């Protein structure tokens, strides 16, 4: 139960910091040089954290367990971070840009969850989807 709650808290806290940092990236900075330094720093943090994660295998042995998703994730992360930096530079407010992006993300993941992962779908979820769509309409009205 601890990890169930802790993981969501960590996601939310990290996302708050993530959006603050994306919004605070200097407008004059090349977004790819900023991302390069971000990834170098992230690589160092990851290597340090690896030492503290309980695992049966060492670092190099654990690389054998990886598949295509690790490489695809790198493209997704670059696209995500570049997208947020550019969205904020284009004028999205931090209070709205992330909300709109995450609602659209959730709506896109629903059919993926249903068809690829055989997740259950109910009338209550349909009502939730309707509220999300209504929220997107209201939040973007000028």
GUMARVEX-325162 format. One record per residue: x, y, z of N, C-alpha, C in turn. Coordinates in pm, whole numbers, plus 50000, padded with zeros to 5 digits. Layout:
BEGIN
- n_X,n_Y,n_Z,ca_X,ca_Y,ca_Z,c_X,c_Y,c_Z
- X,Y,Z,X,Y,Z,X,Y,Z .
...
This chain:
BEGIN
- n_X,n_Y,n_Z,ca_X,ca_Y,ca_Z,c_X,c_Y,c_Z
- 50082,49880,50000,50000,50000,50000,50087,50126,50000 .
- 50200,50119,50072,50289,50235,50078,50334,50276,49938 .
- 50384,50179,49859,50435,50210,49726,50324,50257,49633 .
- 50203,50208,49654,50087,50248,49574,50063,50399,49588 .
- 50069,50449,49711,50047,50591,49738,50173,50672,49709 .
- 50287,50622,49754,50413,50694,49737,50444,50721,49590 .
- 50419,50622,49504,50452,50639,49362,50371,50752,49299 .
- 50245,50765,49335,50162,50873,49281,50208,51007,49335 .
- 50240,51013,49463,50291,51137,49523,50420,51179,49454 .
- 50507,51083,49426,50633,51113,49358,50609,51164,49216 .
- 50512,51106,49146,50478,51151,49011,50428,51295,49014 .
- 50337,51323,49106,50279,51458,49114,50387,51560,49152 .
- 50465,51530,49255,50571,51622,49298,50673,51645,49185 .
- 50712,51538,49119,50808,51551,49009,50749,51628,48892 .
- 50620,51609,48866,50555,51682,48758,50544,51831,48788 .
- 50521,51866,48913,50518,52007,48952,50656,52068,48926 .
- 50761,52002,48974,50897,52052,48953,50930,52055,48804 .
- 50890,51952,48732,50914,51943,48589,50855,52063,48514 .
- 50730,52095,48543,50664,52207,48475,50722,52341,48516 .
- 50757,52355,48642,50824,52479,48686,50956,52499,48612 .
- 51032,52392,48600,51162,52401,48531,51144,52426,48381 .
- 51046,52359,48320,51022,52380,48177,50982,52524,48150 .
- 50894,52578,48235,50848,52716,48220,50963,52815,48246 .
- 51058,52776,48331,51169,52865,48369,51292,52853,48279 .
- 51289,52764,48182,51402,52753,48089,51413,52885,48013 .
- 51529,52950,48016,51542,53081,47954,51502,53079,47806 .
- 51428,53179,47765,51379,53189,47628,51492,53196,47526 .
- 51606,53252,47566,51719,53265,47475,51798,53134,47462 .
- 51779,53043,47557,51855,52918,47557,51804,52825,47448 .
- 51897,52762,47380,51859,52658,47285,51798,52544,47365 .
- 51675,52504,47333,51611,52400,47415,51688,52268,47414 .
- 51761,52240,47307,51834,52115,47301,51963,52118,47384 .
- 52024,52234,47401,52138,52241,47491,52090,52226,47636 .
- 51973,52283,47666,51916,52266,47800,51882,52119,47826 .
- 51825,52053,47726,51791,51911,47741,51916,51825,47753 .
- 52022,51860,47681,52147,51785,47691,52201,51788,47833 .
- 52206,51906,47893,52254,51918,48032,52158,51844,48126 .
- 52029,51852,48098,51930,51779,48178,51959,51629,48175 .
- 51985,51575,48057,52007,51430,48045,52141,51387,48105 .
- 52242,51469,48092,52371,51437,48156,52352,51431,48307 .
- 52285,51532,48361,52258,51534,48505,52171,51415,48545 .
- 52069,51386,48465,51983,51271,48491,52059,51139,48487 .
- 52153,51128,48394,52234,51005,48385,52318,50987,48511 .
- 52375,51095,48561,52455,51087,48683,52367,51048,48802 .
- 52252,51111,48814,52158,51078,48924,52115,50932,48914 .
- 52087,50885,48791,52045,50747,48771,52154,50648,48811 .
- 52278,50677,48773,52388,50587,48811,52406,50581,48963 .
- 52392,50694,49028,52402,50697,49175,52286,50619,49236 .
- 52164,50644,49186,52046,50576,49240,52052,50425,49217 .
- 52113,50381,49108,52125,50238,49080,52194,50165,49195 .
- 52290,50230,49255,52365,50168,49366,52277,50140,49488 .
- 52169,50215,49501,52082,50202,49618,51957,50118,49592 .
- 51934,50080,49468,51816,50000,49434,51849,49853,49451 .
- 51766,49784,49528,51789,49643,49554,51765,49563,49425 .
- 51870,49499,49374,51859,49422,49250,51945,49297,49260 .
- 51906,49196,49183,51980,49071,49180,52104,49079,49092 .
- 52103,49172,48997,52209,49181,48897,52281,49314,48907 .
- 52403,49315,48858,52479,49438,48849,52431,49521,48730 .
- 52488,49639,48716,52446,49732,48613,52456,49671,48473 .
- 52574,49618,48438,52593,49567,48303,52511,49442,48276 .
- 52496,49356,48375,52412,49238,48359,52265,49276,48340 .
- 52222,49383,48406,52082,49424,48395,52050,49481,48257 .
- 52151,49526,48183,52127,49579,48049,52074,49473,47954 .
- 52106,49347,47980,52061,49237,47895,51909,49219,47901 .
- 51845,49268,48006,51701,49252,48023,51619,49358,47952 .
- 51683,49456,47892,51611,49565,47827,51562,49524,47689 .
- 51463,49597,47638,51412,49572,47503,51395,49705,47429 .
- 51320,49702,47321,51299,49819,47236,51239,49937,47311 .
- 51160,49909,47415,51088,50016,47483,51181,50117,47547 .
- 51298,50073,47589,51395,50165,47649,51438,50272,47549 .
- 51462,50230,47427,51505,50325,47324,51389,50413,47277 .
- 51272,50354,47264,51154,50432,47225,51121,50536,47331 .
- 51139,50499,47458,51113,50592,47568,51201,50716,47558 .
- 51323,50700,47509,51412,50817,47496,51355,50917,47395 .
- 51298,50868,47286,51235,50959,47188,51113,51027,47250 .
- 51036,50950,47326,50917,51006,47391,50955,51114,47491 .
- 51059,51090,47569,51101,51186,47670,51151,51316,47604 .
- 51232,51303,47500,51280,51423,47431,51162,51500,47373 .
- 51069,51430,47309,50952,51497,47253,50867,51564,47359 .
- 50848,51497,47470,50769,51552,47580,50833,51678,47636 .
- 50960,51671,47664,51027,51786,47725,51040,51902,47627 .
- 51074,51872,47502,51080,51978,47401,50943,52041,47381 .
- 50840,51957,47379,50703,52007,47362,50662,52102,47473 .
- 50692,52066,47597,50656,52154,47709,50733,52286,47703 .
- 50862,52280,47675,50940,52404,47665,50882,52495,47557 .
- 50851,52437,47442,50798,52516,47332,50656,52565,47360 .
- 50576,52485,47429,50440,52528,47465,50445,52651,47556 .
- 50533,52648,47653,50545,52763,47743,50601,52885,47670 .
- 50694,52863,47579,50746,52975,47499,50638,53031,47406 .
- 50545,52945,47364,50436,52989,47276,50327,53065,47352 .
- 50337,53065,47485,50243,53144,47563,50146,53068,47651 .
- 50152,52936,47654,50063,52861,47743,50094,52896,47887 .
- 49991,52917,47966,50008,52939,48109,50041,52806,48176 .
- 50123,52811,48280,50161,52689,48350,50040,52621,48414 .
- 49941,52700,48451,49822,52644,48515,49727,52576,48416 .
- 49741,52606,48289,49649,52552,48189,49716,52456,48093 .
- 49836,52487,48048,49905,52405,47947,49918,52260,47988 .
- 49967,52237,48107,49985,52100,48156,49852,52030,48173 .
- 49752,52104,48221,49619,52046,48241,49560,52000,48108 .
- 49565,52086,48007,49512,52050,47876,49587,51930,47819 .
- 49720,51932,47827,49800,51822,47774,49768,51691,47845 .
- 49753,51695,47976,49728,51572,48051,49586,51518,48033 .
- 49489,51607,48016,49353,51560,47987,49351,51494,47849 .
- 49413,51558,47751,49418,51497,47617,49493,51365,47620 .
- 49601,51359,47697,49675,51234,47713,49586,51125,47770 .
- 49514,51157,47877,49425,51059,47940,49320,51010,47842 .
- 49264,51101,47765,49162,51062,47667,49219,50970,47559 .
- 49343,50994,47519,49406,50910,47417,49444,50773,47473 .
- 49475,50767,47602,49516,50639,47662,49398,50546,47691 .
- 49278,50600,47695,49160,50516,47723,49143,50405,47619 .
- 49137,50437,47489,49123,50326,47394,49245,50233,47392 .
- 49363,50287,47418,49483,50203,47425,49471,50104,47540 .
- 49426,50153,47655,49407,50066,47771,49303,49959,47745 .
- 49195,49997,47678,49085,49903,47650,49129,49796,47549 .
- 49185,49839,47436,49213,49746,47328,49346,49672,47340 .
- 49450,49738,47387,49580,49672,47398,49600,49598,47531 .
- 49547,49655,47638,49572,49599,47771,49449,49536,47835 .
- 49339,49533,47758,49215,49468,47803,49165,49521,47937 .
- 49179,49653,47959,49130,49715,48082,48979,49731,48075 .
- 48916,49726,48189,48770,49736,48196,48725,49879,48164 .
- 48605,49888,48109,48545,50017,48079,48402,50014,48131 .
- 48359,50125,48193,48226,50127,48253,48155,50259,48220 .
- 48029,50263,48257,47949,50383,48237,48007,50500,48316 .
- 48056,50474,48437,48117,50580,48519,48237,50643,48448 .
- 48315,50560,48381,48430,50613,48307,48383,50698,48189 .
- 48275,50657,48126,48218,50735,48016,48174,50873,48066 .
- 48114,50879,48182,48074,51007,48243,48199,51091,48271 .
- 48304,51028,48322,48429,51100,48347,48489,51157,48221 .
- 48483,51080,48112,48533,51128,47983,48454,51250,47939 .
- 48322,51245,47955,48237,51359,47917,48276,51483,47997 .
- 48302,51466,48127,48344,51581,48208,48481,51634,48163 .
- 48572,51545,48127,48703,51589,48079,48690,51672,47952 .
- 48609,51624,47859,48588,51697,47733,48521,51831,47760 .
- 48421,51831,47848,48355,51957,47885,48456,52051,47950 .
- 48540,51998,48034,48643,52080,48099,48738,52142,47998 .
- 48778,52065,47899,48865,52119,47794,48798,52234,47720 .
- 48671,52218,47693,48596,52325,47623,48591,52450,47709 .
- 48554,52434,47835,48541,52551,47923,48676,52616,47952 .
- 48778,52537,47973,48906,52593,48013,48975,52669,47898 .
- 48938,52634,47775,48999,52701,47659,48913,52810,47599 .
- 48795,52833,47657,48709,52942,47608,48770,53075,47646 .
- 48762,53167,47557,48816,53302,47583,48705,53398,47612 .
